[in-house]
């Protein structure tokens, strides 16, 4: 309880910064305040497991999460931090809302740079209204914008002294394979992180999540069967979006007038949505899990997908090059993260 009181006091103090005139300071303030408030709601998992008032379904999911955390440390050699030893029930559907933006004829995400944190291709808000207000400002500048909910995020180990990153109600009920992927993904950010390179960081974590979940599911036949269906759809979706990114990039590279590009872009998007509907009918038995992403698809959305997927195959090949040894793989990822960005990307591109 003393930790909760300290966190609540810290959050209240930070809230005073929100009245400041500096937008960067205000952004930092809402981020710190939001995270402290989230941590103030977190309870030790051990206490929840022992409490007779904890609902049985939640108790089962918390046990599973602890097993996944232990597997990540023992088998995947991810850092043994204080993360995911606490649980917070939130009264909202997402931990934060990210705002991403890209020009009308480009897939390159706008980046924001901050002292200490470096540059990233998004801005995250604990309040959906604040995210929507930034989105409106960016749209007024002529950018294509996407606001999307994020179930979890990593503080990169910076909050160890506050108990690390907690498990959250926004993802605790996910299917076993998806819960494994998320926990492995977020813990991977604490294993290797490159400043100012969102694509490297997210693709690395995506690869860890894919490889780690396969290892976990190897001894979980019931969960593996369900996961294989989801993985097949996910692979189809990646291929579908990658093809569209390539088409759009080819169009944007052409020396055409804006009006001509705009018309051809509209036609490409209509054809892509028709391709998606055909895939749903023919391969997914009507599965509609990607409908919202398709409805909102724009350059910003395609840019985010590229950040998570583009380099992941190279990291999977790197894992094979390291003999499937997790310790060596993570050490190599950390070495790459320390290189200049151009050299880092060239090294990954050379993996075949």
C-alpha positions as CSV (number, residue, x, y, z in Angstrom):
1,X,0.0,0.0,0.0
2,X,2.9,2.4,0.7
3,X,4.1,1.9,-2.9
4,X,0.6,2.8,-4.2
5,X,0.6,6.0,-2.1
6,X,4.0,7.0,-3.4
7,X,2.8,6.4,-7.0
8,X,-0.4,8.3,-6.4
9,X,1.6,11.2,-5.0
10,X,4.1,11.2,-7.8
11,X,1.2,11.2,-10.4
12,X,-0.5,14.1,-8.7
13,X,2.8,16.0,-8.7
14,X,3.5,15.3,-12.3
15,X,-0.1,16.4,-13.2
16,X,0.9,19.9,-12.3
17,X,3.3,20.0,-15.3
18,X,0.4,19.6,-17.6
19,X,-0.4,23.3,-17.2
20,X,3.0,24.2,-18.7
21,X,3.2,25.9,-22.0
22,X,5.8,23.6,-23.5
23,X,4.1,21.0,-25.6
24,X,7.1,18.6,-25.2
25,X,6.9,19.0,-21.4
26,X,3.2,18.5,-21.5
27,X,3.6,15.3,-23.5
28,X,6.2,14.0,-21.1
29,X,3.9,14.9,-18.2
30,X,0.9,13.0,-19.5
31,X,3.1,10.0,-20.3
32,X,4.7,9.9,-16.8
33,X,1.4,10.6,-15.1
34,X,-0.4,7.9,-17.1
35,X,2.2,5.3,-16.4
36,X,2.3,6.1,-12.7
37,X,-1.5,5.9,-12.5
38,X,-1.4,2.5,-14.2
39,X,1.3,1.2,-11.8
40,X,-0.7,2.5,-8.8
41,X,-3.5,0.0,-9.8
42,X,-1.1,-3.0,-10.1
43,X,-1.1,-5.7,-7.4
44,X,1.5,-8.4,-6.9
45,X,0.4,-11.6,-8.8
46,X,1.4,-13.7,-5.8
47,X,-1.1,-11.9,-3.6
48,X,-3.9,-12.2,-6.2
49,X,-3.2,-15.9,-6.6
50,X,-3.5,-16.4,-2.9
51,X,-6.6,-14.2,-2.4
52,X,-9.9,-16.2,-2.2
53,X,-11.7,-13.2,-3.8
54,X,-9.7,-13.5,-7.1
55,X,-12.0,-14.9,-9.8
56,X,-11.0,-18.4,-10.9
57,X,-10.7,-17.4,-14.6
58,X,-8.3,-14.6,-13.7
59,X,-6.3,-16.8,-11.4
60,X,-5.8,-19.3,-14.2
61,X,-4.7,-16.6,-16.6
62,X,-2.3,-15.2,-14.1
63,X,-0.7,-18.6,-13.5
64,X,-0.3,-19.0,-17.3
65,X,1.3,-15.6,-17.5
66,X,3.8,-16.6,-14.8
67,X,4.6,-19.8,-16.7
68,X,5.2,-17.8,-19.9
69,X,7.4,-15.3,-18.1
70,X,9.5,-18.1,-16.6
71,X,9.8,-19.8,-20.0
72,X,10.9,-16.5,-21.5
73,X,13.7,-16.3,-19.0
74,X,14.8,-19.9,-18.8
75,X,14.4,-21.0,-22.4
76,X,14.5,-17.8,-24.5
77,X,17.2,-16.1,-22.3
78,X,15.2,-12.9,-22.1
79,X,16.0,-10.6,-19.1
80,X,14.9,-11.7,-15.7
81,X,13.4,-8.4,-14.6
82,X,10.5,-7.4,-12.3
83,X,8.1,-7.1,-15.3
84,X,4.9,-9.1,-15.3
85,X,5.0,-9.9,-11.6
86,X,2.1,-7.5,-11.0
87,X,-1.3,-7.2,-12.5
88,X,-3.5,-4.1,-13.1
89,X,-7.2,-4.2,-14.1
90,X,-7.9,-1.2,-16.3
91,X,-11.3,0.4,-17.0
92,X,-10.5,1.0,-20.6
93,X,-9.9,-1.2,-23.7
94,X,-6.3,-0.2,-24.3
95,X,-3.3,0.7,-22.3
96,X,-2.5,3.6,-24.6
97,X,-3.6,5.0,-27.9
98,X,-0.9,5.6,-30.5
99,X,-1.0,8.2,-33.2
100,X,0.9,7.6,-36.4
101,X,1.0,9.8,-39.5
102,X,2.4,9.8,-43.1
103,X,2.3,12.1,-46.1
104,X,-0.3,11.5,-48.8
105,X,2.2,10.0,-51.2
106,X,4.7,8.3,-48.9
107,X,4.8,5.3,-46.6
108,X,7.4,6.9,-44.3
109,X,6.1,7.6,-40.9
110,X,6.5,11.0,-39.4
111,X,8.9,10.8,-36.4
112,X,9.0,12.7,-33.1
113,X,12.3,13.1,-31.2
114,X,12.6,13.5,-27.5
115,X,15.6,14.0,-25.2
116,X,16.8,10.7,-23.7
117,X,14.1,8.7,-25.6
118,X,15.4,9.3,-29.1
119,X,13.1,9.4,-32.2
120,X,10.1,7.2,-32.7
121,X,7.4,6.9,-35.4
122,X,4.4,7.5,-33.1
123,X,3.1,9.4,-30.2
124,X,1.3,7.5,-27.4
125,X,-1.4,8.9,-25.2
126,X,-3.2,7.4,-22.1
127,X,-6.2,9.5,-23.0
128,X,-8.1,8.8,-26.2
129,X,-9.3,12.3,-26.5
130,X,-5.7,13.7,-26.5
131,X,-4.8,11.2,-29.2
132,X,-7.7,12.3,-31.3
133,X,-6.9,16.0,-30.9
134,X,-3.3,15.4,-32.2
135,X,-4.8,13.3,-35.0
136,X,-7.0,16.2,-36.0
137,X,-4.0,18.6,-36.0
138,X,-2.0,16.3,-38.2
139,X,-4.9,15.8,-40.6
140,X,-5.2,19.6,-40.9
141,X,-1.5,19.5,-42.1
142,X,-2.5,17.2,-44.9
143,X,-1.1,14.0,-43.4
144,X,-2.8,10.6,-43.4
145,X,-3.3,9.6,-39.7
146,X,-4.2,6.5,-37.8
147,X,-5.1,6.3,-34.1
148,X,-5.1,2.7,-32.7
149,X,-5.3,1.2,-29.2
150,X,-2.2,-0.6,-27.8
151,X,-2.8,-3.4,-25.3
152,X,0.7,-3.3,-23.8
153,X,4.0,-1.4,-24.0
154,X,7.5,-1.7,-22.7
155,X,9.3,0.8,-20.6
156,X,12.6,-0.9,-21.6
157,X,13.5,-1.7,-18.0
158,X,13.5,2.0,-16.9
159,X,10.8,1.3,-14.3
160,X,12.4,-1.6,-12.5
161,X,12.5,0.4,-9.3
162,X,8.7,0.8,-9.5
163,X,8.0,-2.9,-10.1
164,X,8.5,-3.2,-13.9
165,X,5.8,-3.4,-16.5
166,X,2.6,-5.1,-15.2
167,X,0.3,-7.6,-16.7
168,X,-2.9,-5.8,-17.8
169,X,-6.6,-6.6,-18.2
170,X,-6.3,-5.4,-21.8
171,X,-4.6,-8.6,-22.8
172,X,-4.7,-11.1,-20.0
173,X,-7.7,-13.0,-21.5
174,X,-6.1,-13.4,-24.9
175,X,-5.8,-17.0,-26.4
176,X,-2.7,-18.7,-25.0
177,X,-0.6,-18.4,-28.1
178,X,-1.4,-14.7,-28.5
179,X,-0.6,-14.0,-24.8
180,X,2.7,-15.8,-25.3
181,X,3.5,-13.7,-28.3
182,X,2.7,-10.5,-26.5
183,X,4.8,-11.3,-23.4
184,X,7.7,-12.4,-25.4
185,X,7.5,-9.4,-27.7
186,X,7.5,-6.9,-24.9
187,X,10.2,-8.6,-22.9
188,X,12.3,-8.6,-26.1
189,X,12.4,-4.8,-26.0
190,X,14.4,-5.1,-22.8
191,X,16.9,-7.5,-24.4
192,X,17.9,-5.3,-27.3
193,X,16.9,-1.8,-28.4
194,X,18.3,0.6,-31.0
195,X,17.9,4.3,-30.5
196,X,16.0,6.1,-33.3
197,X,15.1,2.9,-35.2
198,X,11.5,1.8,-34.7
199,X,11.7,-0.7,-37.5
200,X,14.6,-2.5,-36.0
201,X,13.1,-2.6,-32.6
202,X,9.6,-3.8,-33.5
203,X,10.8,-6.3,-36.1
204,X,13.2,-7.8,-33.6
205,X,10.5,-8.1,-31.0
206,X,8.2,-9.6,-33.6
207,X,10.7,-12.2,-34.5
208,X,11.3,-13.1,-30.9
209,X,7.5,-13.4,-30.4
210,X,7.2,-15.7,-33.4
211,X,10.2,-17.9,-32.6
212,X,9.4,-18.0,-28.9
213,X,5.8,-18.8,-29.3
214,X,6.7,-21.7,-31.6
215,X,9.0,-23.1,-28.9
216,X,6.3,-22.7,-26.2
217,X,3.6,-24.3,-28.3
218,X,5.8,-27.3,-29.2
219,X,4.7,-29.0,-26.0
220,X,1.1,-27.5,-26.0
221,X,-0.8,-29.4,-28.6
222,X,-4.3,-28.0,-27.9
223,X,-3.1,-24.4,-28.0
224,X,-0.9,-25.1,-31.0
225,X,-3.8,-26.3,-33.1
226,X,-5.7,-23.0,-32.5
227,X,-2.5,-21.0,-33.0
228,X,-1.8,-22.6,-36.4
229,X,-5.1,-21.4,-37.8
230,X,-4.4,-17.9,-36.5
231,X,-0.8,-18.0,-37.8
232,X,-2.0,-19.0,-41.3
233,X,-4.4,-16.0,-41.4
234,X,-1.6,-13.8,-40.1
235,X,0.7,-14.9,-42.8
236,X,-2.0,-14.3,-45.5
237,X,-2.5,-10.8,-44.0
238,X,1.2,-10.0,-44.0
239,X,1.5,-11.1,-47.6
240,X,-1.6,-9.1,-48.6
241,X,-0.4,-5.9,-46.9
242,X,3.2,-6.3,-48.2
243,X,1.9,-6.5,-51.8
244,X,-0.1,-3.4,-51.3
245,X,2.9,-1.5,-49.8
246,X,4.9,-2.5,-52.9
247,X,2.2,-1.3,-55.2
248,X,1.8,2.0,-53.4
249,X,5.5,2.6,-53.2
250,X,5.9,2.0,-56.9
251,X,3.2,4.5,-57.6
252,X,4.6,7.1,-55.3
253,X,8.0,6.7,-57.0
254,X,6.5,7.6,-60.4
255,X,7.0,11.1,-61.8
256,X,3.2,11.9,-62.0
257,X,1.1,14.9,-61.1
258,X,-0.6,14.7,-57.8
259,X,-4.1,14.4,-59.3
260,X,-3.0,11.4,-61.4
261,X,-1.3,9.8,-58.4
262,X,-4.4,10.4,-56.3
263,X,-6.7,8.7,-58.8
264,X,-4.5,5.7,-59.2
265,X,-4.0,5.4,-55.5
266,X,-7.8,5.3,-55.0
267,X,-8.1,2.6,-57.6
268,X,-5.3,0.6,-55.9
269,X,-7.0,0.8,-52.6
270,X,-10.4,-0.3,-54.0
271,X,-8.7,-3.3,-55.7
272,X,-6.9,-4.2,-52.5
273,X,-10.0,-4.1,-50.4
274,X,-11.7,-6.4,-53.0
275,X,-8.7,-8.7,-52.7
276,X,-9.2,-8.8,-49.0
277,X,-12.8,-9.7,-49.2
278,X,-12.0,-12.5,-51.6
279,X,-9.4,-13.8,-49.2
280,X,-12.0,-13.8,-46.4
281,X,-14.4,-15.9,-48.5
282,X,-11.9,-18.3,-50.0
283,X,-9.3,-18.9,-47.3
284,X,-10.7,-17.7,-44.0
285,X,-14.2,-19.0,-43.9
286,X,-15.5,-15.4,-43.4
287,X,-13.1,-14.5,-40.6
288,X,-13.5,-10.7,-40.1
289,X,-10.8,-10.0,-37.6
290,X,-9.0,-7.5,-39.9
291,X,-12.0,-5.6,-41.1
292,X,-11.4,-2.5,-39.0
293,X,-7.8,-2.3,-40.2
294,X,-8.9,-2.6,-43.8
295,X,-11.6,0.1,-43.4
296,X,-9.0,2.5,-41.8
297,X,-6.1,1.5,-44.1
298,X,-4.0,4.4,-45.3
299,X,-0.3,5.3,-45.6
300,X,0.1,5.6,-41.8
301,X,-1.3,2.1,-41.2
302,X,0.8,0.5,-43.9
303,X,3.9,2.3,-42.4
304,X,3.2,0.8,-39.0
305,X,2.8,-2.7,-40.5
306,X,6.1,-2.3,-42.2
307,X,7.8,-1.4,-38.9
308,X,6.6,-4.6,-37.3
309,X,7.1,-7.0,-40.2
310,X,9.7,-5.7,-42.6
311,X,12.9,-6.9,-40.9
312,X,11.4,-9.8,-38.9
313,X,12.3,-12.4,-41.5
314,X,15.9,-11.2,-41.4
315,X,16.0,-11.7,-37.6
316,X,14.5,-15.2,-38.0
317,X,17.4,-16.0,-40.4
318,X,19.8,-14.5,-37.9
319,X,18.4,-16.9,-35.3
320,X,19.1,-19.8,-37.6
321,X,22.6,-18.4,-38.3
322,X,23.3,-18.5,-34.6
323,X,22.4,-22.2,-34.5
324,X,19.1,-21.6,-32.8
325,X,21.0,-20.6,-29.7
326,X,19.0,-17.9,-27.9
327,X,21.9,-16.5,-25.9
328,X,24.0,-16.0,-29.1
329,X,21.0,-14.6,-31.0
330,X,20.2,-12.0,-28.4
331,X,23.9,-11.1,-28.1
332,X,24.1,-10.5,-31.8
333,X,20.9,-8.5,-31.8
334,X,22.5,-6.2,-29.1
335,X,25.6,-5.9,-31.1
336,X,23.6,-4.8,-34.2
337,X,21.6,-2.4,-32.0
338,X,24.9,-0.6,-31.1
339,X,25.9,-0.1,-34.8
340,X,25.1,3.0,-36.8
341,X,21.7,2.6,-38.4
342,X,22.9,2.2,-42.0
343,X,25.4,-0.5,-41.0
344,X,22.8,-2.2,-38.9
345,X,20.3,-2.4,-41.8
346,X,23.0,-3.4,-44.3
347,X,24.0,-6.4,-42.0
348,X,20.3,-7.5,-41.8
349,X,19.7,-7.1,-45.5
350,X,22.8,-9.3,-46.3
351,X,21.2,-12.2,-44.4
352,X,19.8,-14.7,-47.0
